[in-house]
Amino acid sequence: MALETLSWSGTCRLQRWHEIDMSVVSAFLVPGSPLPRIQGGNPPWDAMAKALSAAGDVLASTDPDSIVVYSTQWIAVLDQLWQTREQVAGRHVDENWHEFGVLEYDMAIDVELATACIEESSSIGVKSKAVNYDGFPIDTGTIVADSFLNRIRKPVVVTSNNVYHDMAVTESIGQLVAKSAREQRKDIAVVAVGGLSGAFFRQEIIPEDDRIFSEAYDSANRKMLDLICSGNCQKAMAFVPEYNEQASPEMGFKHFGFVSGALGHKYSKAEVHHYGPLYGSGGAVIEFQV
């Protein structure tokens, strides 16, 4: 049965945890699907594209020195990887949605900040490695996030999702990025890229008929969003294991852990600009304000 409403809008106060000297001036959690970018004219993906563009407007208004992107779609196995080539550019064809077209990208990299993160990662028990060679395959999620949110063309720090890092380690990497930025006296925007419920339709659908794969997945997504906005982040984090069982979000919802860690688990409010389907899976554009 099709769900009657898939929109979500609201602003909610979030609980302050411990006080730290913040370097993060804006932060976002966004889906990494290419559909809003390359098929944004099709409803309901146009609503997601508009929400992503609105998030880009907010990011631009905070005028960061650099933008840090953590994407669940850049898969690493042995080490925590960081892009350190000064300029990365090219054309990318998504492995799942290749029939919809090509993604162009051109990003300047904040090598100084990325290098600092690499050098300091041993302090949190993480082994990091620099990636610097021509033609390295930039992932879809990073490209989509950069295209919507980085219209002011700031340099970016791009780091990977190591599949063996759990939520706690991922939070500590987020904290490390914020600490390194503070030490360099840089203001940063943090963009965590990943989806909500992970079930896709395996048959071709008409875009206008897209919906969350099931009511159960939709219910779990909405509960997670409610908890993020409830004013008690401890409860939101505590729900993640159950949420993983109920909705199978991308990579155990570690993208939420990254942005939470970067913010020191302290933000004044969060706004869900849009929640809706991406070929059956769930996606949300969430703005965390500091």
DOSEVO-311220 format. One line per field, with one value per residue: y, z, x of N, C-alpha, C, O in turn; residue in one letter. Coordinates in steps of 0.2 Angstrom, whole numbers, plus 5000, padded with zeros to 4 digits. Layout:
residues N
n_yy: (Y ...) .
n_zz: (Z ...) .
n_xx: (X ...) .
ca_yy: (Y ...) .
ca_zz: (Z ...) .
ca_xx: (X ...) .
c_yy: (Y ...) .
c_zz: (Z ...) .
c_xx: (X ...) .
o_yy: (Y ...) .
o_zz: (Z ...) .
o_xx: (X ...) .
resn: (A ...) .
END
This chain:
residues 290
n_yy: (4994 5011 5024 5039 5051 5058 5068 5079 5090 5101 5109 5106 5107 5101 5091 5098 5091 5088 5103 5110 5118 5124 5121 5118 5125 5123 5108 5093 5079 5069 5060 5049 5045 5046 5049 5062 5071 5067 5064 5073 5080 5072 5068 5059 5063 5076 5084 5080 5084 5098 5100 5097 5107 5118 5115 5117 5131 5135 5130 5138 5151 5150 5151 5142 5138 5126 5111 5096 5079 5065 5049 5035 5028 5028 5015 5007 4996 4991 5003 5019 5030 5045 5058 5066 5073 5088 5093 5085 5078 5073 5061 5051 5036 5029 5014 5007 5015 5017 5019 5031 5041 5052 5057 5072 5079 5090 5095 5104 5100 5101 5099 5102 5101 5088 5081 5083 5077 5064 5062 5064 5053 5041 5044 5041 5028 5024 5019 5028 5032 5041 5046 5048 5049 5051 5049 5042 5033 5043 5042 5040 5046 5056 5064 5068 5075 5085 5092 5097 5104 5111 5123 5135 5132 5128 5122 5104 5091 5074 5059 5041 5027 5015 4998 4991 4999 5003 5011 5019 5021 5028 5039 5045 5048 5058 5067 5069 5076 5088 5093 5094 5104 5115 5117 5122 5133 5134 5136 5124 5115 5101 5086 5072 5058 5047 5035 5031 5019 5004 4996 4993 4994 4980 4979 4988 5004 5016 5033 5042 5034 5030 5025 5023 5007 4998 4999 4996 4999 5013 5017 5014 5023 5035 5035 5035 5048 5056 5054 5059 5072 5074 5080 5073 5065 5054 5045 5043 5038 5026 5020 5016 5002 4994 5001 4998 4984 4984 4992 4992 5002 5012 5005 5003 5015 5024 5036 5045 5044 5050 5063 5067 5065 5074 5086 5086 5080 5090 5102 5115 5115 5104 5102 5094 5094 5087 5071 5056 5044 5035 5026 5016 5015 5024 5042 5057 5074 5082 5096 5101 5112 5123) .
n_zz: (5000 4996 5004 5011 5014 5013 5016 5027 5039 5050 5065 5079 5096 5102 5114 5124 5126 5132 5133 5121 5112 5097 5080 5069 5059 5052 5048 5041 5036 5023 5009 4998 4985 4967 4961 4964 4958 4944 4939 4944 4939 4940 4949 4965 4967 4964 4975 4984 4978 4979 4992 4995 4988 4996 5008 5003 5001 5015 5019 5012 5017 5030 5027 5027 5029 5024 5018 5025 5020 5023 5017 5016 5005 5000 5001 5012 5017 5023 5029 5036 5024 5015 5004 4996 4984 4975 4966 4961 4947 4935 4926 4931 4932 4939 4948 4950 4944 4931 4919 4919 4917 4917 4930 4932 4940 4950 4961 4973 4984 5002 5006 5017 5029 5028 5028 5041 5048 5045 5051 5064 5067 5073 5086 5090 5089 5076 5060 5046 5029 5015 4999 4983 4968 4950 4943 4953 4959 4963 4974 4971 4981 4987 4976 4973 4985 4985 4973 4976 4988 4989 4981 4982 4980 4989 4996 4999 5011 5010 5016 5020 5022 5032 5033 5044 5054 5069 5076 5087 5084 5072 5076 5084 5073 5067 5078 5078 5066 5068 5079 5072 5063 5071 5077 5066 5064 5057 5050 5047 5037 5040 5031 5031 5022 5018 5018 5024 5028 5019 5009 4992 4977 4967 4954 4939 4942 4940 4941 4948 4956 4966 4983 5000 5004 5012 5025 5037 5036 5034 5046 5055 5050 5053 5067 5070 5065 5073 5085 5083 5083 5095 5107 5115 5112 5117 5118 5104 5099 5106 5100 5088 5086 5086 5076 5065 5064 5061 5049 5041 5037 5028 5030 5044 5049 5052 5047 5054 5066 5063 5060 5072 5081 5075 5079 5092 5099 5102 5098 5093 5087 5075 5059 5048 5032 5021 5019 5011 4998 4988 4976 4983 4994 5009 5012 5019 5021 5032 5043 5054 5067 5075) .
n_xx: (5004 5003 5011 5004 5010 5026 5033 5043 5046 5053 5058 5069 5074 5090 5098 5112 5128 5144 5154 5164 5177 5171 5174 5167 5155 5144 5133 5128 5118 5116 5108 5116 5112 5112 5100 5093 5101 5104 5092 5083 5072 5061 5047 5046 5059 5063 5059 5068 5080 5078 5078 5091 5098 5093 5100 5113 5112 5111 5124 5132 5130 5136 5149 5162 5179 5183 5176 5171 5169 5162 5159 5148 5149 5162 5172 5183 5195 5208 5214 5210 5206 5212 5209 5222 5226 5229 5219 5205 5196 5184 5174 5161 5152 5138 5138 5126 5115 5118 5112 5106 5114 5129 5140 5148 5163 5173 5184 5193 5205 5208 5223 5231 5223 5218 5231 5235 5225 5228 5241 5238 5229 5234 5233 5221 5220 5219 5224 5229 5229 5236 5229 5234 5233 5232 5216 5209 5195 5182 5169 5151 5142 5150 5152 5139 5135 5145 5141 5129 5130 5141 5142 5149 5161 5172 5187 5189 5189 5190 5186 5186 5175 5178 5175 5177 5177 5168 5154 5158 5172 5171 5164 5175 5184 5177 5177 5191 5193 5187 5195 5207 5205 5202 5215 5221 5215 5203 5187 5175 5163 5153 5149 5140 5137 5125 5112 5095 5083 5088 5082 5079 5068 5068 5063 5059 5052 5040 5045 5036 5028 5036 5040 5043 5050 5043 5030 5034 5048 5047 5041 5051 5061 5055 5054 5068 5072 5063 5069 5082 5079 5073 5079 5086 5100 5107 5097 5094 5106 5106 5096 5101 5106 5095 5087 5096 5093 5079 5078 5090 5100 5112 5128 5127 5122 5133 5136 5129 5135 5148 5145 5140 5150 5160 5153 5155 5144 5135 5123 5113 5100 5091 5086 5075 5075 5069 5061 5061 5057 5069 5070 5064 5072 5076 5079 5085 5087 5096 5099 5111 5112 5124) .
ca_yy: (5000 5017 5029 5045 5057 5056 5074 5080 5097 5103 5111 5104 5108 5095 5092 5099 5087 5092 5109 5110 5124 5121 5123 5117 5131 5120 5101 5090 5072 5069 5054 5048 5043 5050 5051 5069 5074 5065 5063 5077 5082 5067 5068 5064 5065 5083 5087 5079 5089 5105 5100 5097 5114 5122 5114 5121 5138 5136 5130 5144 5156 5149 5153 5139 5138 5120 5106 5089 5075 5057 5046 5028 5024 5027 5009 5006 4989 4991 5009 5025 5034 5052 5061 5072 5076 5095 5093 5079 5080 5068 5059 5045 5032 5026 5007 5005 5019 5019 5020 5038 5046 5053 5063 5076 5082 5094 5097 5106 5096 5104 5094 5103 5098 5080 5078 5084 5071 5057 5062 5063 5048 5036 5046 5038 5021 5023 5019 5031 5032 5046 5044 5054 5048 5053 5045 5038 5033 5046 5038 5044 5050 5062 5069 5071 5080 5091 5096 5101 5108 5115 5128 5141 5130 5128 5115 5099 5085 5068 5053 5035 5023 5009 4994 4987 5004 5003 5018 5023 5023 5033 5046 5047 5051 5065 5072 5071 5081 5095 5095 5096 5110 5120 5118 5126 5139 5134 5134 5119 5112 5094 5083 5065 5055 5040 5034 5028 5012 5002 4991 4995 4990 4977 4979 4994 5007 5023 5037 5045 5029 5028 5026 5019 5000 4995 5003 4995 5003 5020 5018 5014 5029 5041 5035 5038 5055 5059 5053 5064 5079 5074 5084 5068 5062 5048 5040 5042 5034 5020 5016 5014 4995 4992 5003 4994 4978 4986 4996 4991 5008 5011 5005 5004 5022 5027 5043 5049 5044 5054 5070 5068 5066 5081 5091 5085 5079 5097 5106 5119 5112 5101 5103 5089 5098 5083 5064 5053 5038 5035 5019 5012 5016 5030 5047 5063 5080 5085 5101 5102 5119 5124) .
ca_zz: (5000 4995 5010 5009 5015 5014 5017 5034 5040 5057 5069 5086 5100 5103 5120 5124 5129 5134 5130 5118 5107 5091 5074 5064 5058 5049 5048 5037 5034 5016 5005 4993 4979 4962 4958 4964 4954 4937 4938 4948 4937 4941 4956 4970 4968 4963 4981 4988 4975 4981 4999 4995 4986 5001 5012 5000 5003 5022 5020 5009 5022 5035 5024 5030 5025 5020 5019 5026 5017 5025 5013 5017 4998 4998 5005 5013 5021 5027 5033 5035 5018 5015 4998 4996 4978 4976 4962 4958 4942 4930 4925 4935 4930 4945 4947 4950 4940 4925 4913 4920 4914 4919 4935 4932 4946 4950 4968 4976 4991 5007 5008 5023 5034 5027 5030 5048 5051 5044 5055 5071 5068 5078 5093 5092 5087 5069 5055 5040 5023 5010 4992 4979 4961 4945 4941 4958 4958 4968 4974 4970 4987 4988 4970 4974 4990 4983 4968 4979 4994 4988 4975 4983 4978 4994 4996 5003 5014 5008 5019 5018 5027 5033 5034 5050 5060 5072 5077 5091 5080 5067 5080 5085 5067 5067 5083 5076 5060 5071 5082 5068 5060 5077 5077 5060 5065 5051 5051 5043 5037 5039 5027 5031 5017 5019 5018 5029 5026 5013 5004 4985 4973 4962 4948 4937 4944 4937 4947 4951 4960 4971 4990 5005 5002 5016 5030 5043 5035 5035 5053 5058 5048 5056 5074 5070 5064 5079 5091 5082 5084 5102 5112 5118 5107 5119 5116 5097 5098 5109 5096 5082 5085 5084 5070 5060 5063 5058 5043 5037 5034 5025 5035 5051 5051 5054 5045 5059 5071 5061 5061 5079 5084 5073 5083 5099 5102 5104 5093 5096 5084 5069 5054 5043 5026 5018 5020 5006 4995 4983 4973 4989 5000 5013 5012 5022 5021 5039 5044 5061 5068 5080) .
ca_xx: (5000 5007 5010 5001 5014 5033 5037 5045 5049 5052 5064 5069 5080 5094 5102 5119 5132 5149 5156 5171 5178 5169 5177 5161 5150 5138 5134 5123 5117 5112 5108 5121 5109 5113 5094 5091 5106 5103 5085 5079 5066 5056 5044 5047 5066 5064 5059 5075 5085 5077 5080 5099 5100 5092 5105 5118 5111 5113 5131 5136 5129 5140 5156 5167 5185 5184 5170 5173 5164 5162 5154 5148 5150 5169 5173 5190 5196 5214 5216 5206 5209 5210 5211 5227 5228 5226 5213 5202 5191 5183 5167 5159 5146 5136 5137 5119 5111 5122 5108 5103 5119 5136 5141 5154 5165 5179 5185 5199 5206 5212 5228 5234 5219 5218 5237 5235 5221 5232 5246 5235 5225 5236 5231 5214 5221 5217 5229 5227 5234 5235 5227 5236 5235 5227 5211 5207 5188 5178 5162 5145 5140 5154 5151 5132 5136 5149 5138 5123 5131 5148 5141 5153 5168 5177 5191 5186 5192 5186 5188 5183 5171 5182 5170 5179 5177 5162 5151 5163 5178 5168 5163 5181 5186 5173 5180 5198 5193 5185 5201 5213 5202 5203 5222 5223 5211 5199 5180 5173 5156 5154 5144 5140 5133 5122 5104 5091 5082 5092 5079 5077 5064 5072 5060 5058 5046 5038 5047 5030 5026 5041 5038 5047 5049 5037 5027 5039 5054 5045 5040 5058 5065 5052 5056 5075 5072 5060 5074 5087 5076 5070 5082 5090 5104 5109 5092 5095 5112 5105 5091 5104 5107 5088 5086 5099 5089 5073 5078 5096 5102 5119 5134 5125 5121 5139 5137 5126 5140 5153 5143 5139 5157 5162 5150 5155 5138 5132 5121 5107 5094 5092 5080 5074 5072 5065 5062 5057 5060 5074 5069 5062 5076 5074 5084 5083 5092 5096 5104 5112 5115 5128) .
c_yy: (5006 5021 5035 5051 5054 5062 5075 5086 5099 5105 5109 5105 5101 5096 5093 5094 5090 5098 5108 5116 5121 5125 5122 5122 5128 5112 5098 5083 5072 5062 5054 5046 5048 5053 5058 5073 5073 5064 5067 5080 5078 5067 5061 5065 5072 5087 5086 5083 5096 5106 5101 5104 5119 5121 5117 5128 5140 5135 5136 5150 5156 5151 5149 5140 5132 5116 5099 5084 5068 5054 5038 5024 5024 5021 5008 4999 4989 4997 5014 5029 5041 5055 5067 5074 5083 5096 5087 5081 5074 5067 5052 5042 5028 5018 5004 5009 5022 5021 5028 5043 5047 5058 5066 5079 5086 5097 5099 5103 5101 5099 5095 5100 5090 5077 5078 5078 5065 5057 5061 5057 5042 5038 5043 5031 5019 5023 5022 5031 5038 5043 5049 5051 5049 5047 5040 5039 5037 5043 5043 5048 5056 5067 5072 5076 5086 5095 5100 5106 5112 5120 5134 5139 5130 5122 5110 5094 5079 5062 5047 5032 5016 5004 4991 4992 5004 5010 5022 5025 5029 5040 5049 5051 5058 5070 5074 5076 5088 5097 5098 5103 5116 5122 5122 5132 5140 5133 5129 5117 5105 5091 5076 5062 5048 5040 5032 5021 5010 4997 4995 4991 4987 4977 4986 4998 5014 5028 5040 5041 5027 5030 5022 5011 4997 5000 5002 4999 5011 5021 5019 5021 5035 5041 5037 5045 5059 5059 5058 5071 5079 5078 5079 5063 5055 5043 5038 5037 5027 5016 5014 5006 4992 4994 5000 4987 4979 4989 4995 4997 5007 5011 5006 5011 5026 5034 5048 5050 5049 5061 5072 5069 5072 5087 5091 5083 5085 5101 5109 5117 5108 5101 5097 5092 5094 5076 5061 5047 5039 5028 5014 5013 5023 5035 5053 5068 5083 5090 5101 5109 5119 5130) .
c_zz: (5000 5001 5007 5009 5016 5015 5025 5034 5047 5060 5076 5089 5102 5110 5119 5128 5132 5130 5127 5113 5100 5085 5068 5064 5055 5048 5045 5036 5028 5013 5000 4986 4974 4959 4958 4959 4946 4935 4942 4946 4938 4948 4958 4971 4967 4970 4985 4985 4978 4988 4999 4993 4992 5007 5010 5001 5010 5023 5018 5014 5028 5033 5027 5026 5021 5022 5019 5024 5019 5021 5014 5010 4996 5003 5005 5017 5025 5032 5032 5029 5018 5008 4999 4990 4978 4972 4960 4953 4938 4929 4928 4933 4936 4944 4947 4946 4934 4919 4913 4918 4918 4924 4934 4939 4945 4957 4969 4983 4996 5010 5015 5029 5034 5030 5038 5051 5050 5049 5063 5072 5072 5085 5095 5090 5080 5064 5048 5035 5018 5003 4988 4972 4956 4943 4946 4958 4964 4968 4973 4975 4988 4982 4971 4979 4988 4978 4971 4984 4994 4982 4976 4982 4983 4994 5001 5006 5013 5012 5019 5024 5027 5036 5041 5056 5062 5073 5081 5088 5075 5070 5082 5079 5066 5072 5081 5070 5063 5075 5078 5064 5065 5077 5071 5059 5058 5053 5045 5043 5036 5036 5028 5026 5018 5019 5024 5028 5019 5008 4998 4982 4968 4955 4946 4939 4940 4943 4951 4957 4966 4978 4994 5004 5006 5022 5036 5042 5037 5042 5057 5057 5052 5064 5074 5069 5070 5084 5089 5084 5091 5107 5116 5114 5110 5117 5108 5096 5100 5104 5090 5081 5083 5078 5064 5059 5059 5051 5038 5034 5032 5030 5042 5054 5054 5052 5050 5065 5069 5062 5068 5083 5082 5077 5090 5103 5105 5098 5095 5093 5078 5065 5049 5037 5022 5019 5015 5003 4989 4980 4978 4995 5003 5013 5016 5022 5028 5040 5052 5062 5074 5084) .
c_xx: (5004 5006 5008 5005 5021 5037 5038 5048 5048 5059 5064 5075 5083 5098 5109 5122 5138 5151 5163 5171 5177 5173 5172 5156 5144 5139 5128 5123 5113 5113 5113 5119 5110 5106 5092 5095 5105 5096 5080 5073 5060 5053 5044 5054 5067 5063 5065 5080 5084 5079 5088 5101 5099 5098 5112 5118 5113 5121 5134 5135 5133 5148 5161 5174 5186 5177 5173 5168 5166 5157 5154 5149 5158 5172 5181 5190 5202 5215 5210 5210 5207 5213 5216 5229 5225 5220 5211 5196 5190 5176 5166 5152 5144 5135 5130 5114 5114 5118 5105 5108 5125 5136 5148 5156 5172 5180 5192 5200 5210 5217 5231 5230 5219 5225 5237 5230 5224 5237 5244 5231 5227 5235 5225 5214 5219 5223 5226 5232 5231 5233 5229 5238 5230 5222 5208 5199 5184 5171 5156 5142 5144 5153 5144 5132 5139 5145 5132 5125 5137 5147 5146 5160 5173 5181 5188 5191 5188 5189 5183 5178 5175 5176 5171 5178 5169 5159 5156 5169 5176 5167 5170 5185 5183 5176 5187 5198 5192 5191 5206 5211 5204 5210 5224 5219 5206 5192 5178 5165 5157 5148 5145 5135 5131 5115 5101 5090 5085 5088 5077 5072 5069 5069 5059 5052 5046 5040 5041 5027 5030 5038 5043 5045 5043 5035 5032 5045 5053 5044 5047 5062 5062 5054 5064 5075 5069 5066 5080 5085 5073 5072 5086 5094 5107 5104 5092 5101 5110 5100 5095 5104 5100 5086 5089 5096 5083 5073 5085 5099 5110 5124 5132 5124 5127 5140 5134 5131 5146 5151 5142 5146 5160 5159 5151 5149 5134 5130 5114 5101 5096 5085 5080 5071 5068 5067 5058 5060 5065 5075 5068 5066 5074 5080 5081 5089 5091 5101 5105 5115 5119 5127) .
o_yy: (5007 5022 5038 5055 5050 5062 5072 5088 5098 5104 5110 5105 5096 5102 5091 5092 5095 5097 5106 5119 5117 5131 5125 5123 5132 5110 5101 5080 5074 5059 5060 5045 5054 5057 5061 5078 5078 5064 5065 5083 5080 5066 5056 5068 5075 5092 5090 5086 5100 5111 5104 5106 5123 5126 5120 5131 5144 5140 5138 5154 5161 5151 5152 5141 5132 5117 5097 5085 5065 5055 5035 5018 5020 5022 5008 4998 4988 4996 5013 5031 5043 5053 5071 5078 5083 5100 5083 5084 5070 5071 5048 5046 5024 5017 4999 5006 5027 5025 5030 5049 5043 5063 5063 5081 5084 5102 5095 5103 5104 5095 5091 5097 5087 5072 5074 5075 5060 5052 5058 5056 5039 5033 5043 5028 5013 5028 5020 5030 5039 5038 5055 5050 5049 5042 5036 5044 5034 5042 5049 5054 5062 5073 5078 5082 5092 5102 5105 5112 5117 5120 5137 5143 5133 5117 5112 5093 5079 5061 5048 5035 5012 5005 4988 4990 5004 5015 5028 5031 5033 5045 5055 5055 5062 5075 5080 5081 5093 5103 5103 5107 5121 5128 5126 5136 5145 5128 5130 5118 5102 5092 5073 5064 5044 5045 5030 5017 5014 4995 5000 4985 4990 4974 4991 4994 5016 5027 5041 5043 5023 5034 5018 5010 4993 5005 5007 5002 5014 5027 5023 5024 5039 5046 5041 5049 5064 5064 5061 5075 5084 5080 5081 5058 5051 5037 5033 5033 5022 5010 5010 5004 4988 4991 4998 4985 4975 4987 4997 4997 5002 5015 5009 5012 5030 5038 5053 5055 5053 5065 5077 5074 5076 5092 5095 5084 5084 5103 5106 5117 5109 5102 5097 5094 5096 5074 5063 5045 5044 5024 5009 5012 5027 5033 5054 5066 5086 5089 5102 5110 5116 5131) .
o_zz: (5004 5004 5002 5005 5020 5015 5029 5031 5050 5057 5079 5087 5103 5111 5115 5134 5136 5124 5130 5111 5097 5085 5063 5069 5055 5047 5046 5036 5028 5014 4997 4981 4975 4955 4953 4957 4942 4929 4944 4950 4937 4953 4954 4976 4970 4972 4989 4988 4979 4990 5004 4996 4993 5010 5013 5003 5012 5026 5021 5014 5031 5038 5030 5020 5015 5027 5015 5026 5018 5023 5014 5011 4991 5009 5000 5021 5031 5038 5028 5030 5020 5006 5002 4989 4979 4974 4957 4955 4936 4930 4928 4932 4938 4938 4944 4943 4932 4915 4908 4917 4923 4924 4934 4943 4941 4958 4967 4986 4994 5014 5018 5034 5039 5033 5041 5057 5055 5053 5067 5078 5076 5089 5101 5090 5079 5065 5046 5036 5017 5001 4988 4971 4958 4943 4945 4957 4969 4963 4973 4974 4989 4983 4970 4978 4990 4978 4968 4985 4998 4978 4971 4983 4981 4991 5006 5003 5015 5010 5017 5029 5022 5041 5044 5062 5058 5071 5080 5089 5074 5068 5081 5080 5064 5070 5082 5071 5061 5075 5079 5063 5063 5078 5072 5055 5055 5058 5040 5048 5033 5037 5025 5026 5019 5021 5029 5026 5015 5004 4998 4983 4965 4950 4950 4939 4937 4949 4957 4961 4970 4979 4991 5004 5003 5024 5040 5047 5040 5044 5061 5061 5055 5066 5079 5073 5072 5088 5094 5086 5093 5112 5121 5111 5106 5116 5106 5091 5098 5105 5086 5076 5078 5074 5059 5053 5055 5047 5033 5028 5034 5035 5046 5060 5058 5056 5051 5068 5074 5065 5070 5087 5086 5078 5094 5109 5110 5094 5099 5097 5075 5068 5045 5037 5019 5020 5014 5005 4986 4982 4978 5000 5000 5013 5016 5022 5030 5038 5056 5059 5079 5089) .
o_xx: (5009 5000 5011 5005 5022 5043 5034 5053 5042 5064 5058 5080 5080 5100 5113 5120 5136 5151 5168 5166 5181 5174 5173 5153 5139 5144 5122 5129 5107 5117 5115 5123 5110 5106 5090 5093 5104 5095 5075 5069 5054 5057 5043 5056 5072 5067 5067 5084 5089 5082 5091 5106 5103 5100 5116 5123 5117 5124 5139 5140 5135 5152 5166 5173 5189 5174 5177 5162 5172 5151 5159 5151 5159 5173 5184 5185 5201 5216 5205 5215 5201 5219 5214 5234 5219 5216 5215 5192 5195 5171 5171 5148 5148 5132 5129 5110 5113 5120 5103 5106 5127 5133 5153 5152 5176 5176 5197 5195 5215 5216 5232 5233 5219 5225 5240 5232 5224 5238 5247 5229 5223 5235 5223 5209 5217 5227 5221 5238 5225 5236 5226 5244 5224 5224 5204 5196 5183 5168 5157 5141 5141 5152 5144 5130 5137 5145 5131 5122 5138 5152 5148 5165 5179 5179 5185 5196 5182 5195 5178 5179 5174 5174 5166 5179 5165 5163 5157 5171 5180 5169 5171 5188 5187 5177 5189 5202 5195 5193 5209 5215 5206 5212 5230 5220 5206 5191 5180 5162 5162 5142 5150 5129 5136 5112 5105 5094 5084 5092 5073 5072 5073 5073 5060 5047 5050 5038 5042 5024 5029 5034 5047 5039 5040 5039 5033 5048 5057 5046 5048 5065 5066 5055 5065 5079 5071 5066 5082 5089 5069 5069 5089 5092 5108 5105 5091 5100 5112 5100 5092 5103 5099 5083 5087 5095 5081 5069 5085 5099 5113 5124 5136 5125 5126 5143 5136 5132 5149 5155 5144 5146 5163 5163 5148 5148 5131 5134 5111 5096 5101 5080 5085 5065 5063 5072 5052 5066 5065 5079 5070 5063 5070 5086 5075 5095 5086 5107 5100 5120 5117 5130) .
resn: (M A L E T L S W S G T C R L Q R W H E I D M S V V S A F L V P G S P L P R I Q G G N P P W D A M A K A L S A A G D V L A S T D P D S I V V Y S T Q W I A V L D Q L W Q T R E Q V A G R H V D E N W H E F G V L E Y D M A I D V E L A T A C I E E S S S I G V K S K A V N Y D G F P I D T G T I V A D S F L N R I R K P V V V T S N N V Y H D M A V T E S I G Q L V A K S A R E Q R K D I A V V A V G G L S G A F F R Q E I I P E D D R I F S E A Y D S A N R K M L D L I C S G N C Q K A M A F V P E Y N E Q A S P E M G F K H F G F V S G A L G H K Y S K A E V H H Y G P L Y G S G G A V I E F Q V) .
END
